[in-house]
């Protein structure tokens, strides 16, 4: 991973800065650790989050004993260059107590559509044989057709009073809509950008 970061480790006497770990898909904050320059360099080199352990007085790659590694997707530094935000794909629970996060027992699940968007994006970048999603991604006509079909089915269910059927059709439409975006080389973030522009320029 290319290093374009310039964190200022000199601000603290111990040469350590906090590193906030966030799940790239769910956007949940998983844990907080500390890094020095050596830990950051190691993280960039191996693609797995490596902290400086203040108790062990050495570098510590998260998952080195549990195999619950944190695979790095992106790293940003804050405006003062003294805190890092690291987006990861976790290979297991982030907390040593077995919880998904270090901030309670809540599951590491997404609260937005981004989790589905990321799944579809990953399937496009890493095709899987026999995958229904890949079949649609490789056939824009089929993807567009399914969006039309699911939209009609949702309208039909909207006129009835079966909540479960309505929500299932809504989920089907949302899934196929996101797949269609990716067949066009777009994604959810691009649509959100358009909506935000409309909001700021009514």
Buried (B, 14 or more C-beta within 10 A) or exposed (E): EEEEEEBEBEEEEEBBBBBBBBBBBBBBBBBEBBBBBBBBBBBBEBBBBBBBEEEEEEBBBBBEEEEBBBBBBEBEBEEEBBBBBBBBBBBEBBBEEEBBBBBEEEEBEBEEBBBBBBBBBBBBEEEEEEEEBBEBBEEEEBBBBBBEEBBEBBEEBEEEEEEEBBEBBBEBBBBBBBBBBBBEEEBBEEBBEEEEEEEEEE
